[in-house]
Amino acid sequence: MGTRTEMERGRKGQEKDQGPREAGPDVEALRRLEALQPAYERLRADRIRAESDVERLTAELAAARAQAREELGTDDEAEIRRMIEEARAENARRVEDFAQALRAVQDRLSALDTAR
């Protein structure tokens, strides 16, 4: 059995004989994994953020549905749309009625002015 220095010299001699080591498939796979790590971490963070958003938005939707049931008596979207369209039509009718009432007042005032 040789001394430690003799063994190290023997290894160094073997390494010189083999020439520069080429990267094997395992080393290349490790390099590729290291290169992919940042993308994986980014996607993982995006997934966590998306899951959090889903939880928050689900809670907001539940609150909005509860508010709609309380204020409108329903949380059915089609029914709410119908109610909105009905309210718009009623508002348009009332605006037209108000415009007619104003015209009538103007006509009476004009008639009084011409009668003087």
N, CA, C and O atoms as a GROMACS GRO file, in nm:
protein
  464
    1MET      N    1   0.085  -0.117   0.000
    1MET     CA    2   0.000   0.000   0.000
    1MET      C    3   0.089   0.123   0.000
    1MET      O    4   0.184   0.132   0.078
    2GLY      N    5   0.057   0.220  -0.091
    2GLY     CA    6   0.142   0.338  -0.104
    2GLY      C    7   0.094   0.449  -0.013
    2GLY      O    8  -0.012   0.438   0.050
    3THR      N    9   0.172   0.553  -0.008
    3THR     CA   10   0.135   0.668   0.073
    3THR      C   11   0.028   0.748   0.000
    3THR      O   12  -0.002   0.726  -0.117
    4ARG      N   13  -0.028   0.840   0.073
    4ARG     CA   14  -0.136   0.922   0.017
    4ARG      C   15  -0.084   1.004  -0.102
    4ARG      O   16  -0.155   1.018  -0.202
    5THR      N   17   0.032   1.057  -0.093
    5THR     CA   18   0.088   1.138  -0.200
    5THR      C   19   0.108   1.053  -0.325
    5THR      O   20   0.083   1.100  -0.436
    6GLU      N   21   0.151   0.930  -0.309
    6GLU     CA   22   0.169   0.842  -0.424
    6GLU      C   23   0.036   0.813  -0.490
    6GLU      O   24   0.027   0.806  -0.613
    7MET      N   25  -0.069   0.797  -0.409
    7MET     CA   26  -0.202   0.768  -0.464
    7MET      C   27  -0.254   0.888  -0.541
    7MET      O   28  -0.313   0.872  -0.648
    8GLU      N   29  -0.232   1.010  -0.488
    8GLU     CA   30  -0.278   1.130  -0.556
    8GLU      C   31  -0.206   1.147  -0.688
    8GLU      O   32  -0.266   1.183  -0.789
    9ARG      N   33  -0.074   1.120  -0.687
    9ARG     CA   34   0.003   1.129  -0.812
    9ARG      C   35  -0.050   1.030  -0.913
    9ARG      O   36  -0.058   1.059  -1.033
   10GLY      N   37  -0.086   0.912  -0.866
   10GLY     CA   38  -0.138   0.808  -0.956
   10GLY      C   39  -0.270   0.851  -1.018
   10GLY      O   40  -0.294   0.828  -1.137
   11ARG      N   41  -0.357   0.914  -0.938
   11ARG     CA   42  -0.486   0.963  -0.991
   11ARG      C   43  -0.464   1.073  -1.093
   11ARG      O   44  -0.525   1.073  -1.200
   12LYS      N   45  -0.376   1.165  -1.060
   12LYS     CA   46  -0.349   1.276  -1.152
   12LYS      C   47  -0.293   1.223  -1.282
   12LYS      O   48  -0.325   1.274  -1.390
   13GLY      N   49  -0.212   1.123  -1.272
   13GLY     CA   50  -0.156   1.063  -1.394
   13GLY      C   51  -0.265   0.999  -1.477
   13GLY      O   52  -0.264   1.009  -1.600
   14GLN      N   53  -0.360   0.933  -1.412
   14GLN     CA   54  -0.471   0.871  -1.484
   14GLN      C   55  -0.557   0.975  -1.552
   14GLN      O   56  -0.601   0.956  -1.665
   15GLU      N   57  -0.582   1.088  -1.481
   15GLU     CA   58  -0.664   1.194  -1.538
   15GLU      C   59  -0.598   1.252  -1.662
   15GLU      O   60  -0.666   1.285  -1.759
   16LYS      N   61  -0.464   1.265  -1.658
   16LYS     CA   62  -0.394   1.318  -1.773
   16LYS      C   63  -0.405   1.222  -1.890
   16LYS      O   64  -0.419   1.264  -2.005
   17ASP      N   65  -0.398   1.095  -1.860
   17ASP     CA   66  -0.406   0.994  -1.965
   17ASP      C   67  -0.542   0.995  -2.034
   17ASP      O   68  -0.552   0.971  -2.154
   18GLN      N   69  -0.647   1.023  -1.956
   18GLN     CA   70  -0.782   1.019  -2.013
   18GLN      C   71  -0.813   1.144  -2.094
   18GLN      O   72  -0.903   1.140  -2.177
   19GLY      N   73  -0.746   1.250  -2.075
   19GLY     CA   74  -0.773   1.375  -2.144
   19GLY      C   75  -0.890   1.445  -2.077
   19GLY      O   76  -0.941   1.397  -1.976
   20PRO      N   77  -0.933   1.560  -2.132
   20PRO     CA   78  -1.045   1.632  -2.071
   20PRO      C   79  -1.172   1.549  -2.074
   20PRO      O   80  -1.205   1.487  -2.174
   21ARG      N   81  -1.241   1.549  -1.962
   21ARG     CA   82  -1.365   1.470  -1.952
   21ARG      C   83  -1.478   1.539  -2.023
   21ARG      O   84  -1.497   1.660  -2.006
   22GLU      N   85  -1.550   1.468  -2.102
   22GLU     CA   86  -1.667   1.524  -2.169
   22GLU      C   87  -1.788   1.508  -2.078
   22GLU      O   88  -1.798   1.413  -2.000
   23ALA      N   89  -1.879   1.603  -2.092
   23ALA     CA   90  -1.999   1.598  -2.009
   23ALA      C   91  -2.083   1.479  -2.053
   23ALA      O   92  -2.114   1.463  -2.171
   24GLY      N   93  -2.119   1.398  -1.958
   24GLY     CA   94  -2.203   1.284  -1.988
   24GLY      C   95  -2.349   1.324  -1.989
   24GLY      O   96  -2.382   1.438  -1.959
   25PRO      N   97  -2.438   1.231  -2.022
   25PRO     CA   98  -2.580   1.263  -2.026
   25PRO      C   99  -2.635   1.307  -1.891
   25PRO      O  100  -2.728   1.388  -1.886
   26ASP      N  101  -2.581   1.256  -1.782
   26ASP     CA  102  -2.629   1.296  -1.649
   26ASP      C  103  -2.594   1.442  -1.619
   26ASP      O  104  -2.675   1.516  -1.564
   27VAL      N  105  -2.473   1.480  -1.655
   27VAL     CA  106  -2.430   1.618  -1.632
   27VAL      C  107  -2.514   1.712  -1.717
   27VAL      O  108  -2.557   1.818  -1.669
   28GLU      N  109  -2.538   1.676  -1.839
   28GLU     CA  110  -2.620   1.759  -1.929
   28GLU      C  111  -2.763   1.771  -1.876
   28GLU      O  112  -2.822   1.878  -1.883
   29ALA      N  113  -2.818   1.662  -1.824
   29ALA     CA  114  -2.953   1.666  -1.768
   29ALA      C  115  -2.958   1.759  -1.647
   29ALA      O  116  -3.054   1.834  -1.630
   30LEU      N  117  -2.854   1.754  -1.563
   30LEU     CA  118  -2.849   1.843  -1.448
   30LEU      C  119  -2.841   1.989  -1.491
   30LEU      O  120  -2.907   2.075  -1.432
   31ARG      N  121  -2.760   2.018  -1.592
   31ARG     CA  122  -2.751   2.155  -1.644
   31ARG      C  123  -2.886   2.202  -1.696
   31ARG      O  124  -2.928   2.315  -1.672
   32ARG      N  125  -2.952   2.114  -1.766
   32ARG     CA  126  -3.084   2.151  -1.822
   32ARG      C  127  -3.184   2.177  -1.710
   32ARG      O  128  -3.262   2.272  -1.717
   33LEU      N  129  -3.183   2.093  -1.606
   33LEU     CA  130  -3.272   2.113  -1.492
   33LEU      C  131  -3.242   2.246  -1.424
   33LEU      O  132  -3.335   2.318  -1.386
   34GLU      N  133  -3.116   2.279  -1.408
   34GLU     CA  134  -3.080   2.407  -1.347
   34GLU      C  135  -3.129   2.524  -1.432
   34GLU      O  136  -3.174   2.625  -1.379
   35ALA      N  137  -3.120   2.510  -1.564
   35ALA     CA  138  -3.167   2.616  -1.653
   35ALA      C  139  -3.319   2.630  -1.647
   35ALA      O  140  -3.371   2.740  -1.665
   36LEU      N  141  -3.390   2.521  -1.622
   36LEU     CA  142  -3.536   2.523  -1.617
   36LEU      C  143  -3.590   2.567  -1.482
   36LEU      O  144  -3.707   2.602  -1.470
   37GLN      N  145  -3.505   2.565  -1.380
   37GLN     CA  146  -3.549   2.596  -1.244
   37GLN      C  147  -3.616   2.733  -1.231
   37GLN      O  148  -3.722   2.740  -1.168
   38PRO      N  149  -3.561   2.842  -1.288
   38PRO     CA  150  -3.629   2.973  -1.274
   38PRO      C  151  -3.769   2.974  -1.335
   38PRO      O  152  -3.861   3.032  -1.277
   39ALA      N  153  -3.786   2.910  -1.450
   39ALA     CA  154  -3.919   2.904  -1.512
   39ALA      C  155  -4.015   2.826  -1.424
   39ALA      O  156  -4.131   2.865  -1.408
   40TYR      N  157  -3.968   2.716  -1.365
   40TYR     CA  158  -4.051   2.637  -1.275
   40TYR      C  159  -4.094   2.720  -1.154
   40TYR      O  160  -4.211   2.719  -1.116
   41GLU      N  161  -3.998   2.792  -1.095
   41GLU     CA  162  -4.030   2.875  -0.978
   41GLU      C  163  -4.130   2.984  -1.013
   41GLU      O  164  -4.220   3.013  -0.935
   42ARG      N  165  -4.114   3.045  -1.130
   42ARG     CA  166  -4.208   3.149  -1.175
   42ARG      C  167  -4.348   3.091  -1.193
   42ARG      O  168  -4.446   3.150  -1.148
   43LEU      N  169  -4.356   2.977  -1.257
   43LEU     CA  170  -4.486   2.913  -1.278
   43LEU      C  171  -4.549   2.869  -1.146
   43LEU      O  172  -4.671   2.878  -1.129
   44ARG      N  173  -4.467   2.823  -1.055
   44ARG     CA  174  -4.517   2.781  -0.924
   44ARG      C  175  -4.575   2.902  -0.850
   44ARG      O  176  -4.682   2.893  -0.790
   45ALA      N  177  -4.505   3.015  -0.854
   45ALA     CA  178  -4.555   3.138  -0.791
   45ALA      C  179  -4.683   3.184  -0.858
   45ALA      O  180  -4.776   3.228  -0.791
   46ASP      N  181  -4.688   3.175  -0.992
   46ASP     CA  182  -4.810   3.213  -1.065
   46ASP      C  183  -4.928   3.125  -1.024
   46ASP      O  184  -5.039   3.174  -1.008
   47ARG      N  185  -4.903   2.996  -1.008
   47ARG     CA  186  -5.009   2.904  -0.968
   47ARG      C  187  -5.062   2.938  -0.829
   47ARG      O  188  -5.182   2.938  -0.806
   48ILE      N  189  -4.970   2.966  -0.737
   48ILE     CA  190  -5.010   3.002  -0.601
   48ILE      C  191  -5.092   3.130  -0.603
   48ILE      O  192  -5.194   3.141  -0.535
   49ARG      N  193  -5.048   3.229  -0.682
   49ARG     CA  194  -5.120   3.355  -0.694
   49ARG      C  195  -5.258   3.332  -0.755
   49ARG      O  196  -5.357   3.389  -0.710
   50ALA      N  197  -5.265   3.248  -0.859
   50ALA     CA  198  -5.393   3.219  -0.924
   50ALA      C  199  -5.489   3.149  -0.828
   50ALA      O  200  -5.608   3.180  -0.826
   51GLU      N  201  -5.438   3.056  -0.749
   51GLU     CA  202  -5.523   2.987  -0.651
   51GLU      C  203  -5.576   3.086  -0.549
   51GLU      O  204  -5.692   3.078  -0.509
   52SER      N  205  -5.492   3.177  -0.507
   52SER     CA  206  -5.534   3.280  -0.412
   52SER      C  207  -5.641   3.370  -0.474
   52SER      O  208  -5.739   3.405  -0.409
   53ASP      N  209  -5.621   3.407  -0.601
   53ASP     CA  210  -5.719   3.489  -0.673
   53ASP      C  211  -5.853   3.417  -0.683
   53ASP      O  212  -5.959   3.478  -0.665
   54VAL      N  213  -5.849   3.289  -0.712
   54VAL     CA  214  -5.973   3.211  -0.724
   54VAL      C  215  -6.047   3.211  -0.591
   54VAL      O  216  -6.169   3.229  -0.588
   55GLU      N  217  -5.976   3.191  -0.483
   55GLU     CA  218  -6.039   3.192  -0.350
   55GLU      C  219  -6.103   3.327  -0.321
   55GLU      O  220  -6.217   3.336  -0.276
   56ARG      N  221  -6.026   3.435  -0.348
   56ARG     CA  222  -6.076   3.570  -0.322
   56ARG      C  223  -6.197   3.602  -0.409
   56ARG      O  224  -6.297   3.655  -0.361
   57LEU      N  225  -6.188   3.568  -0.538
   57LEU     CA  226  -6.298   3.599  -0.630
   57LEU      C  227  -6.421   3.513  -0.600
   57LEU      O  228  -6.534   3.559  -0.618
   58THR      N  229  -6.401   3.391  -0.555
   58THR     CA  230  -6.513   3.306  -0.516
   58THR      C  231  -6.587   3.368  -0.398
   58THR      O  232  -6.710   3.368  -0.393
   59ALA      N  233  -6.511   3.419  -0.302
   59ALA     CA  234  -6.572   3.484  -0.186
   59ALA      C  235  -6.645   3.612  -0.228
   59ALA      O  236  -6.755   3.640  -0.179
   60GLU      N  237  -6.585   3.690  -0.319
   60GLU     CA  238  -6.650   3.812  -0.367
   60GLU      C  239  -6.780   3.779  -0.442
   60GLU      O  240  -6.880   3.849  -0.427
   61LEU      N  241  -6.777   3.673  -0.522
   61LEU     CA  242  -6.897   3.633  -0.595
   61LEU      C  243  -7.008   3.591  -0.499
   61LEU      O  244  -7.124   3.628  -0.518
   62ALA      N  245  -6.972   3.516  -0.397
   62ALA     CA  246  -7.072   3.473  -0.298
   62ALA      C  247  -7.132   3.595  -0.228
   62ALA      O  248  -7.253   3.599  -0.203
   63ALA      N  249  -7.047   3.694  -0.195
   63ALA     CA  250  -7.097   3.815  -0.129
   63ALA      C  251  -7.188   3.894  -0.222
   63ALA      O  252  -7.290   3.946  -0.180
   64ALA      N  253  -7.150   3.903  -0.350
   64ALA     CA  254  -7.231   3.977  -0.446
   64ALA      C  255  -7.366   3.907  -0.468
   64ALA      O  256  -7.469   3.973  -0.482
   65ARG      N  257  -7.365   3.775  -0.472
   65ARG     CA  258  -7.491   3.701  -0.488
   65ARG      C  259  -7.582   3.723  -0.367
   65ARG      O  260  -7.703   3.740  -0.382
   66ALA      N  261  -7.523   3.721  -0.248
   66ALA     CA  262  -7.602   3.743  -0.126
   66ALA      C  263  -7.660   3.884  -0.126
   66ALA      O  264  -7.775   3.904  -0.089
   67GLN      N  265  -7.581   3.981  -0.167
   67GLN     CA  266  -7.629   4.119  -0.174
   67GLN      C  267  -7.741   4.133  -0.277
   67GLN      O  268  -7.840   4.203  -0.253
   68ALA      N  269  -7.727   4.067  -0.392
   68ALA     CA  270  -7.831   4.072  -0.495
   68ALA      C  271  -7.960   4.010  -0.442
   68ALA      O  272  -8.069   4.064  -0.465
   69ARG      N  273  -7.950   3.897  -0.374
   69ARG     CA  274  -8.070   3.833  -0.318
   69ARG      C  275  -8.138   3.925  -0.217
   69ARG      O  276  -8.260   3.935  -0.213
   70GLU      N  277  -8.056   3.993  -0.136
   70GLU     CA  278  -8.110   4.082  -0.034
   70GLU      C  279  -8.176   4.205  -0.097
   70GLU      O  280  -8.286   4.244  -0.058
   71GLU      N  281  -8.110   4.266  -0.192
   71GLU     CA  282  -8.159   4.391  -0.250
   71GLU      C  283  -8.260   4.371  -0.363
   71GLU      O  284  -8.353   4.451  -0.379
   72LEU      N  285  -8.242   4.265  -0.442
   72LEU     CA  286  -8.327   4.245  -0.560
   72LEU      C  287  -8.420   4.126  -0.550
   72LEU      O  288  -8.510   4.109  -0.632
   73GLY      N  289  -8.397   4.043  -0.450
   73GLY     CA  290  -8.482   3.926  -0.434
   73GLY      C  291  -8.439   3.807  -0.519
   73GLY      O  292  -8.505   3.703  -0.517
   74THR      N  293  -8.330   3.821  -0.593
   74THR     CA  294  -8.280   3.711  -0.676
   74THR      C  295  -8.132   3.731  -0.702
   74THR      O  296  -8.080   3.843  -0.695
   75ASP      N  297  -8.064   3.620  -0.732
   75ASP     CA  298  -7.925   3.630  -0.775
   75ASP      C  299  -7.910   3.572  -0.916
   75ASP      O  300  -7.798   3.551  -0.964
   76ASP      N  301  -8.023   3.546  -0.982
   76ASP     CA  302  -8.023   3.494  -1.118
   76ASP      C  303  -7.984   3.607  -1.214
   76ASP      O  304  -8.051   3.710  -1.220
   77GLU      N  305  -7.877   3.587  -1.291
   77GLU     CA  306  -7.826   3.691  -1.379
   77GLU      C  307  -7.927   3.732  -1.486
   77GLU      O  308  -7.943   3.851  -1.514
   78ALA      N  309  -7.995   3.636  -1.544
   78ALA     CA  310  -8.094   3.667  -1.649
   78ALA      C  311  -8.208   3.750  -1.591
   78ALA      O  312  -8.255   3.845  -1.654
   79GLU      N  313  -8.251   3.715  -1.472
   79GLU     CA  314  -8.359   3.789  -1.406
   79GLU      C  315  -8.314   3.932  -1.373
   79GLU      O  316  -8.389   4.027  -1.391
   80ILE      N  317  -8.192   3.946  -1.325
   80ILE     CA  318  -8.139   4.079  -1.294
   80ILE      C  319  -8.127   4.162  -1.421
   80ILE      O  320  -8.159   4.281  -1.420
   81ARG      N  321  -8.081   4.101  -1.530
   81ARG     CA  322  -8.074   4.174  -1.658
   81ARG      C  323  -8.213   4.222  -1.701
   81ARG      O  324  -8.229   4.335  -1.746
   82ARG      N  325  -8.312   4.134  -1.686
   82ARG     CA  326  -8.448   4.170  -1.722
   82ARG      C  327  -8.496   4.288  -1.637
   82ARG      O  328  -8.559   4.381  -1.688
   83MET      N  329  -8.464   4.284  -1.507
   83MET     CA  330  -8.504   4.392  -1.417
   83MET      C  331  -8.436   4.524  -1.456
   83MET      O  332  -8.497   4.630  -1.450
   84ILE      N  333  -8.310   4.516  -1.496
   84ILE     CA  334  -8.237   4.636  -1.538
   84ILE      C  335  -8.299   4.695  -1.663
   84ILE      O  336  -8.320   4.816  -1.672
   85GLU      N  337  -8.329   4.610  -1.760
   85GLU     CA  338  -8.390   4.659  -1.885
   85GLU      C  339  -8.528   4.720  -1.858
   85GLU      O  340  -8.564   4.821  -1.916
   86GLU      N  341  -8.602   4.657  -1.769
   86GLU     CA  342  -8.733   4.710  -1.730
   86GLU      C  343  -8.719   4.848  -1.664
   86GLU      O  344  -8.795   4.940  -1.694
   87ALA      N  345  -8.620   4.861  -1.576
   87ALA     CA  346  -8.596   4.990  -1.509
   87ALA      C  347  -8.552   5.096  -1.610
   87ALA      O  348  -8.592   5.212  -1.600
   88ARG      N  349  -8.470   5.058  -1.707
   88ARG     CA  350  -8.427   5.153  -1.810
   88ARG      C  351  -8.546   5.201  -1.893
   88ARG      O  352  -8.560   5.320  -1.922
   89ALA      N  353  -8.632   5.108  -1.929
   89ALA     CA  354  -8.751   5.145  -2.008
   89ALA      C  355  -8.841   5.239  -1.926
   89ALA      O  356  -8.894   5.336  -1.979
   90GLU      N  357  -8.857   5.210  -1.798
   90GLU     CA  358  -8.938   5.295  -1.711
   90GLU      C  359  -8.875   5.434  -1.698
   90GLU      O  360  -8.946   5.535  -1.701
   91ASN      N  361  -8.743   5.440  -1.683
   91ASN     CA  362  -8.674   5.569  -1.676
   91ASN      C  363  -8.694   5.649  -1.805
   91ASN      O  364  -8.719   5.769  -1.800
   92ALA      N  365  -8.682   5.583  -1.919
   92ALA     CA  366  -8.701   5.652  -2.047
   92ALA      C  367  -8.843   5.707  -2.057
   92ALA      O  368  -8.864   5.818  -2.103
   93ARG      N  369  -8.942   5.627  -2.012
   93ARG     CA  370  -9.080   5.673  -2.014
   93ARG      C  371  -9.098   5.795  -1.924
   93ARG      O  372  -9.165   5.892  -1.961
   94ARG      N  373  -9.040   5.790  -1.806
   94ARG     CA  374  -9.052   5.903  -1.712
   94ARG      C  375  -8.983   6.029  -1.765
   94ARG      O  376  -9.034   6.140  -1.747
   95VAL      N  377  -8.869   6.014  -1.829
   95VAL     CA  378  -8.800   6.129  -1.888
   95VAL      C  379  -8.889   6.192  -1.996
   95VAL      O  380  -8.902   6.314  -2.004
   96GLU      N  381  -8.949   6.108  -2.077
   96GLU     CA  382  -9.038   6.159  -2.183
   96GLU      C  383  -9.160   6.229  -2.122
   96GLU      O  384  -9.201   6.335  -2.169
   97ASP      N  385  -9.218   6.170  -2.017
   97ASP     CA  386  -9.331   6.234  -1.948
   97ASP      C  387  -9.290   6.370  -1.892
   97ASP      O  388  -9.366   6.467  -1.902
   98PHE      N  389  -9.172   6.378  -1.834
   98PHE     CA  390  -9.124   6.505  -1.778
   98PHE      C  391  -9.102   6.608  -1.889
   98PHE      O  392  -9.137   6.725  -1.873
   99ALA      N  393  -9.046   6.565  -2.000
   99ALA     CA  394  -9.025   6.656  -2.113
   99ALA      C  395  -9.159   6.709  -2.164
   99ALA      O  396  -9.170   6.827  -2.196
  100GLN      N  397  -9.262   6.623  -2.172
  100GLN     CA  398  -9.395   6.667  -2.216
  100GLN      C  399  -9.454   6.767  -2.116
  100GLN      O  400  -9.516   6.866  -2.155
  101ALA      N  401  -9.435   6.741  -1.986
  101ALA     CA  402  -9.487   6.833  -1.884
  101ALA      C  403  -9.418   6.968  -1.896
  101ALA      O  404  -9.483   7.072  -1.882
  102LEU      N  405  -9.288   6.971  -1.920
  102LEU     CA  406  -9.216   7.096  -1.938
  102LEU      C  407  -9.267   7.172  -2.061
  102LEU      O  408  -9.284   7.294  -2.057
  103ARG      N  409  -9.290   7.099  -2.169
  103ARG     CA  410  -9.342   7.164  -2.291
  103ARG      C  411  -9.479   7.224  -2.265
  103ARG      O  412  -9.511   7.333  -2.312
  104ALA      N  413  -9.561   7.151  -2.188
  104ALA     CA  414  -9.694   7.202  -2.156
  104ALA      C  415  -9.685   7.331  -2.074
  104ALA      O  416  -9.758   7.426  -2.100
  105VAL      N  417  -9.596   7.334  -1.976
  105VAL     CA  418  -9.577   7.455  -1.895
  105VAL      C  419  -9.527   7.570  -1.983
  105VAL      O  420  -9.574   7.683  -1.971
  106GLN      N  421  -9.433   7.540  -2.069
  106GLN     CA  422  -9.381   7.644  -2.159
  106GLN      C  423  -9.491   7.697  -2.251
  106GLN      O  424  -9.502   7.818  -2.274
  107ASP      N  425  -9.573   7.606  -2.302
  107ASP     CA  426  -9.683   7.648  -2.389
  107ASP      C  427  -9.780   7.739  -2.313
  107ASP      O  428  -9.823   7.841  -2.367
  108ARG      N  429  -9.815   7.705  -2.189
  108ARG     CA  430  -9.905   7.789  -2.110
  108ARG      C  431  -9.844   7.926  -2.081
  108ARG      O  432  -9.912   8.029  -2.089
  109LEU      N  433  -9.714   7.926  -2.047
  109LEU     CA  434  -9.647   8.054  -2.022
  109LEU      C  435  -9.644   8.140  -2.149
  109LEU      O  436  -9.664   8.262  -2.143
  110SER      N  437  -9.620   8.077  -2.260
  110SER     CA  438  -9.620   8.151  -2.387
  110SER      C  439  -9.758   8.207  -2.416
  110SER      O  440  -9.771   8.320  -2.464
  111ALA      N  441  -9.863   8.129  -2.387
  111ALA     CA  442  -9.999   8.173  -2.410
  111ALA      C  443 -10.031   8.292  -2.320
  111ALA      O  444 -10.097   8.386  -2.364
  112LEU      N  445  -9.986   8.289  -2.195
  112LEU     CA  446 -10.008   8.401  -2.104
  112LEU      C  447  -9.933   8.527  -2.152
  112LEU      O  448  -9.987   8.638  -2.142
  113ASP      N  449  -9.815   8.512  -2.201
  113ASP     CA  450  -9.738   8.626  -2.249
  113ASP      C  451  -9.806   8.691  -2.370
  113ASP      O  452  -9.809   8.813  -2.382
  114THR      N  453  -9.860   8.609  -2.459
  114THR     CA  454  -9.926   8.664  -2.578
  114THR      C  455 -10.060   8.724  -2.544
  114THR      O  456 -10.107   8.812  -2.615
  115ALA      N  457 -10.125   8.678  -2.436
  115ALA     CA  458 -10.254   8.731  -2.396
  115ALA      C  459 -10.237   8.868  -2.331
  115ALA      O  460 -10.334   8.943  -2.327
  116ARG      N  461 -10.129   8.903  -2.284
  116ARG     CA  462 -10.108   9.033  -2.218
  116ARG      C  463 -10.101   9.139  -2.316
  116ARG      O  464 -10.084   9.256  -2.280
   0.00000   0.00000   0.00000
